[in-house]
Amino acid sequence: MTLLELTVVILVLLSLISILFIGAQAWKKGSDRTLCIMNIRNVQNGVRSFCNLYGYNPGDSVSGLQLRVIGLGQFVETTPTCPSSGTYTYGETFGADTVPPIGELYMNCSLASSGHVPDDQAAW
C-alpha cells in the first residue's frame, strides 16, 4: 500500500465516523424532544385524572392544583425536568390554579419553539 492509498483510506474512515456522530446527535435531539413531550403528556393526564376523580370541570379554579397533581403519592410522582435543559411552566395560559380546557396544555416547555410541544393535543 502506498502512502497515498493509506491517506485515502484514513480520510474515508474519518468521513464515516463524522457522519456517525452527526446521526447520533440528531438521535439524541429527537429522543430528548420525545421525552419532553411524554413529560407534558403525563402531567396533562394527571390533571385530567385529578379533575375526573374530584369532579372538577375545565375552567374551575383549584387551589394548589400543581401540588395536588405532582408530588410524592400524587398522580405524577416526581417533578418532571426537561432533558434538554428547558424549563417547565405550569398554567401559563389560564393560571396555575385553573383547570385548562380540553386541548389546552397545563404544562409548557420553554423550548416549545424547538419542537418540545406535541403536534396534536386536541384530545388532551
C-alpha positions as CSV (number, residue, x, y, z in Angstrom):
1,M,0.0,0.0,0.0
2,T,1.3,3.4,-0.9
3,L,1.2,6.4,1.4
4,L,-1.5,8.0,-0.9
5,E,-3.8,4.9,-0.7
6,L,-3.4,4.9,3.1
7,T,-4.3,8.6,3.3
8,V,-7.4,8.0,1.2
9,V,-8.5,5.1,3.4
10,I,-8.0,7.2,6.6
11,L,-10.0,10.1,5.1
12,V,-12.9,7.8,4.1
13,L,-12.9,6.3,7.7
14,L,-12.9,9.7,9.2
15,S,-15.8,10.8,7.0
16,L,-17.8,7.8,8.0
17,I,-17.1,8.4,11.7
18,S,-18.2,12.1,11.4
19,I,-21.4,11.0,9.7
20,L,-22.0,8.6,12.6
21,F,-21.5,11.4,15.2
22,I,-23.9,13.7,13.3
23,G,-26.5,10.9,13.2
24,A,-26.1,10.2,17.0
25,Q,-26.5,13.9,17.8
26,A,-29.8,14.0,15.7
27,W,-31.0,10.9,17.5
28,K,-30.2,12.5,20.9
29,K,-32.2,15.6,20.0
30,G,-35.1,13.5,18.9
31,S,-35.1,11.4,22.0
32,D,-34.9,14.5,24.2
33,R,-37.9,16.0,22.4
34,T,-39.9,12.8,22.8
35,L,-39.1,12.6,26.5
36,C,-40.2,16.2,27.0
37,I,-43.5,15.6,25.2
38,M,-44.0,12.5,27.3
39,N,-43.5,14.6,30.5
40,I,-46.0,17.1,29.3
41,R,-48.5,14.3,28.5
42,N,-48.0,12.6,31.9
43,V,-48.8,15.9,33.7
44,Q,-51.8,16.5,31.4
45,N,-53.1,13.1,32.1
46,G,-52.6,13.7,35.9
47,V,-54.6,16.9,35.7
48,R,-57.4,15.2,33.8
49,S,-57.4,12.3,36.2
50,F,-57.5,14.6,39.2
51,C,-60.4,16.5,37.7
52,N,-62.3,13.3,36.9
53,L,-61.7,11.9,40.4
54,Y,-62.8,15.0,42.3
55,G,-65.4,16.4,39.9
56,Y,-63.7,19.5,38.6
57,N,-64.6,20.9,35.2
58,P,-62.3,22.8,32.7
59,G,-62.1,26.4,33.8
60,D,-62.7,25.6,37.5
61,S,-60.2,27.1,40.0
62,V,-58.4,24.6,42.2
63,S,-56.2,25.9,45.0
64,G,-52.7,24.4,44.7
65,L,-53.5,22.4,41.5
66,Q,-49.9,21.7,40.7
67,L,-49.2,20.3,44.3
68,R,-52.3,18.1,44.0
69,V,-51.1,16.6,40.7
70,I,-47.3,16.5,41.0
71,G,-45.6,15.1,44.1
72,L,-45.0,12.0,46.1
73,G,-48.2,10.0,46.3
74,Q,-49.9,12.1,43.7
75,F,-50.8,11.4,40.0
76,V,-47.2,12.3,38.8
77,E,-44.7,11.1,41.4
78,T,-41.8,13.4,40.7
79,T,-41.5,16.9,39.3
80,P,-40.6,16.5,35.6
81,T,-37.4,18.0,34.2
82,C,-36.8,18.8,30.5
83,P,-33.9,16.6,29.2
84,S,-32.7,19.5,27.0
85,S,-32.3,21.9,29.9
86,G,-35.5,23.7,29.2
87,T,-37.8,24.9,32.0
88,Y,-41.4,23.9,32.5
89,T,-44.1,26.5,33.4
90,Y,-47.5,25.5,34.8
91,G,-50.8,27.1,33.9
92,E,-49.1,29.6,31.6
93,T,-52.3,30.4,29.6
94,F,-55.1,30.1,32.2
95,G,-53.3,30.4,35.6
96,A,-51.5,27.8,37.7
97,D,-54.7,27.1,39.8
98,T,-57.1,26.8,36.8
99,V,-58.1,23.6,35.1
100,P,-57.3,24.1,31.4
101,P,-59.9,23.4,28.7
102,I,-59.6,20.2,26.7
103,G,-57.0,20.7,24.1
104,E,-55.0,23.3,26.1
105,L,-51.8,22.3,27.9
106,Y,-51.4,22.8,31.6
107,M,-47.6,22.5,31.5
108,N,-45.4,24.1,28.8
109,C,-41.7,23.8,28.0
110,S,-39.6,26.8,27.3
111,L,-38.2,25.0,24.3
112,A,-41.6,24.8,22.6
113,S,-40.3,26.7,19.6
114,S,-37.7,23.9,19.2
115,G,-40.4,21.3,18.8
116,H,-40.9,20.5,22.5
117,V,-44.6,20.6,22.2
118,P,-47.0,17.9,20.9
119,D,-48.1,18.2,17.3
120,D,-51.7,17.4,18.2
121,Q,-53.1,18.0,21.6
122,A,-56.8,18.5,20.7
123,A,-57.9,15.4,22.7
124,W,-55.7,16.2,25.7
